């Protein structure tokens, strides 16, 4: 039933088949503006022990309105860009407001959203030369930190569903590349994968999806998006073209007048979260 609903939603939203092509309909006005009189979720800071890095690390966690420890929730891991940290989405992308508004409109399934620091190193601040080799490498190292340290901590601390079909990953720019690399590289862990304006850290398509048949069988959703004015559009385009040629269903959104900024990424979040779980 979920797949039927998704197919109908894809058609109505994008006017497309399993291989969507832009330009894409954009989020309605006010979707990211605070609304009075509606129930609100909660943002907390967590600290988890990272054996991968050898220090305690921080992440933000959004729990939905009406959150109850007596229920089990799916989880979205939402990743930031190369110049950010665990607070980038919260400070610039208003995910809590976008989600609260969607819940108020009855458009979203209750989920927990984890906003980690994707720079897995002892000094993980977004300071100094963010392009330094050790800091860039730390974004790749985060794959182990995520799988071995953060996810187990979240699953011990919060009432979440622990199977791959209730675990999603998405991110912007550097985090978009991480999401495609980690999600498609660990289909035993993630069934829902999204890359927003993915950066050049994104693996070449043949390495992202070396087994198209397995990807077709395992993925619930693969969402790839970028603004049409973004200098990194070629990264998303090459990935989509590879997937289409190998008949791997996915959404490919090209956002009109879209640049490499939070206007695009907030729009992506608005649509992506409605499609998962």
Secondary structure in CASP SS format (residue, H / E / C, confidence):
PFRMAT SS
TARGET T0000
AUTHOR 0000-0000-0000
METHOD secondary structure of the structure
MODEL  1
X C 1.00
X H 1.00
X H 1.00
X H 1.00
X H 1.00
X H 1.00
X H 1.00
X H 1.00
X H 1.00
X H 1.00
X H 1.00
X H 1.00
X H 1.00
X H 1.00
X C 1.00
X C 1.00
X C 1.00
X C 1.00
X E 1.00
X C 1.00
X C 1.00
X C 1.00
X C 1.00
X C 1.00
X C 1.00
X C 1.00
X C 1.00
X C 1.00
X C 1.00
X C 1.00
X C 1.00
X C 1.00
X C 1.00
X C 1.00
X C 1.00
X C 1.00
X C 1.00
X C 1.00
X C 1.00
X C 1.00
X C 1.00
X E 1.00
X E 1.00
X E 1.00
X E 1.00
X E 1.00
X E 1.00
X E 1.00
X E 1.00
X E 1.00
X C 1.00
X C 1.00
X C 1.00
X C 1.00
X E 1.00
X E 1.00
X E 1.00
X E 1.00
X E 1.00
X E 1.00
X E 1.00
X E 1.00
X E 1.00
X C 1.00
X C 1.00
X C 1.00
X C 1.00
X C 1.00
X C 1.00
X C 1.00
X C 1.00
X C 1.00
X E 1.00
X E 1.00
X E 1.00
X E 1.00
X E 1.00
X E 1.00
X E 1.00
X C 1.00
X C 1.00
X C 1.00
X C 1.00
X C 1.00
X C 1.00
X C 1.00
X C 1.00
X H 1.00
X H 1.00
X H 1.00
X H 1.00
X H 1.00
X H 1.00
X C 1.00
X H 1.00
X H 1.00
X H 1.00
X H 1.00
X H 1.00
X H 1.00
X H 1.00
X H 1.00
X H 1.00
X H 1.00
X C 1.00
X C 1.00
X C 1.00
X C 1.00
X C 1.00
X C 1.00
X E 1.00
X E 1.00
X E 1.00
X E 1.00
X E 1.00
X E 1.00
X C 1.00
X C 1.00
X C 1.00
X C 1.00
X C 1.00
X C 1.00
X C 1.00
X C 1.00
X C 1.00
X C 1.00
X C 1.00
X C 1.00
X C 1.00
X C 1.00
X C 1.00
X C 1.00
X H 1.00
X H 1.00
X H 1.00
X H 1.00
X H 1.00
X H 1.00
X H 1.00
X H 1.00
X H 1.00
X H 1.00
X H 1.00
X H 1.00
X H 1.00
X H 1.00
X H 1.00
X H 1.00
X H 1.00
X H 1.00
X H 1.00
X H 1.00
X H 1.00
X H 1.00
X H 1.00
X H 1.00
X H 1.00
X C 1.00
X C 1.00
X E 1.00
X C 1.00
X C 1.00
X C 1.00
X H 1.00
X H 1.00
X H 1.00
X E 1.00
X E 1.00
X E 1.00
X E 1.00
X E 1.00
X E 1.00
X C 1.00
X H 1.00
X H 1.00
X H 1.00
X H 1.00
X H 1.00
X H 1.00
X H 1.00
X H 1.00
X H 1.00
X H 1.00
X H 1.00
X H 1.00
X C 1.00
X C 1.00
X C 1.00
X C 1.00
X C 1.00
X C 1.00
X E 1.00
X E 1.00
X E 1.00
X E 1.00
X E 1.00
X C 1.00
X C 1.00
X C 1.00
X C 1.00
X C 1.00
X C 1.00
X C 1.00
X C 1.00
X H 1.00
X H 1.00
X H 1.00
X H 1.00
X C 1.00
X C 1.00
X C 1.00
X H 1.00
X H 1.00
X H 1.00
X H 1.00
X H 1.00
X H 1.00
X H 1.00
X C 1.00
X C 1.00
X E 1.00
X E 1.00
X E 1.00
X E 1.00
X E 1.00
X E 1.00
X E 1.00
X C 1.00
X C 1.00
X C 1.00
X C 1.00
X C 1.00
X H 1.00
X H 1.00
X H 1.00
X H 1.00
X H 1.00
X H 1.00
X H 1.00
X H 1.00
X H 1.00
X H 1.00
X H 1.00
X H 1.00
X H 1.00
X C 1.00
X C 1.00
X C 1.00
X C 1.00
X E 1.00
X E 1.00
X E 1.00
X E 1.00
X E 1.00
X E 1.00
X C 1.00
X C 1.00
X C 1.00
X C 1.00
X C 1.00
X C 1.00
X H 1.00
X H 1.00
X H 1.00
X H 1.00
X H 1.00
X H 1.00
X H 1.00
X H 1.00
X H 1.00
X H 1.00
X H 1.00
X H 1.00
X H 1.00
X H 1.00
X C 1.00
X C 1.00
END
